[in-house]
Amino acid sequence: MLTLTDYYADWCGPCQAMKPVFEKVKKDYEGKVEIIKVDVDTDQSKSQQAGIMSIPTMVLSKDGKEVDRKVGALHEAVLKQWLDSHL
């Protein structure tokens, strides 16, 4: 199964814009993609380990290894196309 880790912050406008997109994708990809959210303000060590420099950053992992990442807000169709390309 793929894991999508969303690095975000509550004060980040583009991160907030991604919230409804993630809710929709979470339903559409249930059982295929696990979505994990990491607040860069409250979990700084995890963010540093992942080398997060900008938010939102979405890291796609398979079997615990990073396979791809995207930085910035994405349109729902773009996010789904990205996920589909790794399934």
C-alpha positions as a Python dict, from the first residue, in 0.01 Angstrom:
ca = {
    (1, 'M'): (0, 0, 0),
    (2, 'L'): (110, 354, -71),
    (3, 'T'): (147, 607, 209),
    (4, 'L'): (95, 976, 141),
    (5, 'T'): (240, 1196, 414),
    (6, 'D'): (115, 1553, 409),
    (7, 'Y'): (348, 1799, 583),
    (8, 'Y'): (143, 2106, 671),
    (9, 'A'): (80, 2385, 923),
    (10, 'D'): (-247, 2533, 1045),
    (11, 'W'): (-135, 2887, 953),
    (12, 'C'): (-49, 2788, 593),
    (13, 'G'): (-313, 2902, 342),
    (14, 'P'): (-227, 2650, 67),
    (15, 'C'): (-223, 2374, 332),
    (16, 'Q'): (-575, 2470, 437),
    (17, 'A'): (-685, 2472, 72),
    (18, 'M'): (-569, 2109, 46),
    (19, 'K'): (-789, 1989, 336),
    (20, 'P'): (-1105, 1920, 131),
    (21, 'V'): (-894, 1763, -146),
    (22, 'F'): (-741, 1518, 102),
    (23, 'E'): (-1084, 1433, 246),
    (24, 'K'): (-1211, 1344, -102),
    (25, 'V'): (-898, 1150, -198),
    (26, 'K'): (-904, 965, 136),
    (27, 'K'): (-1250, 829, 52),
    (28, 'D'): (-1172, 755, -314),
    (29, 'Y'): (-846, 570, -236),
    (30, 'E'): (-954, 387, 79),
    (31, 'G'): (-762, 61, 105),
    (32, 'K'): (-512, 176, -159),
    (33, 'V'): (-346, 484, -7),
    (34, 'E'): (-295, 566, 359),
    (35, 'I'): (-287, 940, 428),
    (36, 'I'): (-81, 1065, 721),
    (37, 'K'): (-75, 1429, 826),
    (38, 'V'): (230, 1580, 998),
    (39, 'D'): (209, 1929, 1148),
    (40, 'V'): (554, 2083, 1093),
    (41, 'D'): (510, 2307, 1399),
    (42, 'T'): (432, 2029, 1648),
    (43, 'D'): (646, 1752, 1493),
    (44, 'Q'): (960, 1936, 1389),
    (45, 'S'): (1192, 1635, 1423),
    (46, 'K'): (988, 1427, 1176),
    (47, 'S'): (977, 1723, 936),
    (48, 'Q'): (1353, 1773, 960),
    (49, 'Q'): (1420, 1401, 904),
    (50, 'A'): (1216, 1418, 585),
    (51, 'G'): (1401, 1731, 469),
    (52, 'I'): (1088, 1945, 449),
    (53, 'M'): (1180, 2296, 335),
    (54, 'S'): (840, 2426, 216),
    (55, 'I'): (480, 2344, 289),
    (56, 'P'): (260, 2189, 185),
    (57, 'T'): (488, 1900, 91),
    (58, 'M'): (342, 1561, 8),
    (59, 'V'): (572, 1260, 31),
    (60, 'L'): (466, 936, -131),
    (61, 'S'): (616, 617, 15),
    (62, 'K'): (589, 251, -72),
    (63, 'D'): (710, -18, 169),
    (64, 'G'): (854, 254, 393),
    (65, 'K'): (1071, 409, 122),
    (66, 'E'): (1007, 745, -42),
    (67, 'V'): (918, 710, -410),
    (68, 'D'): (819, 1068, -493),
    (69, 'R'): (728, 1406, -347),
    (70, 'K'): (536, 1716, -451),
    (71, 'V'): (560, 2065, -306),
    (72, 'G'): (273, 2313, -311),
    (73, 'A'): (-103, 2287, -332),
    (74, 'L'): (-234, 2051, -598),
    (75, 'H'): (-565, 2036, -779),
    (76, 'E'): (-761, 1720, -696),
    (77, 'A'): (-722, 1581, -1049),
    (78, 'V'): (-343, 1635, -1040),
    (79, 'L'): (-315, 1466, -701),
    (80, 'K'): (-518, 1167, -821),
    (81, 'Q'): (-315, 1136, -1139),
    (82, 'W'): (3, 1141, -930),
    (83, 'L'): (-129, 872, -698),
    (84, 'D'): (-253, 658, -990),
    (85, 'S'): (91, 672, -1150),
    (86, 'H'): (235, 498, -841),
    (87, 'L'): (-38, 238, -781),
}
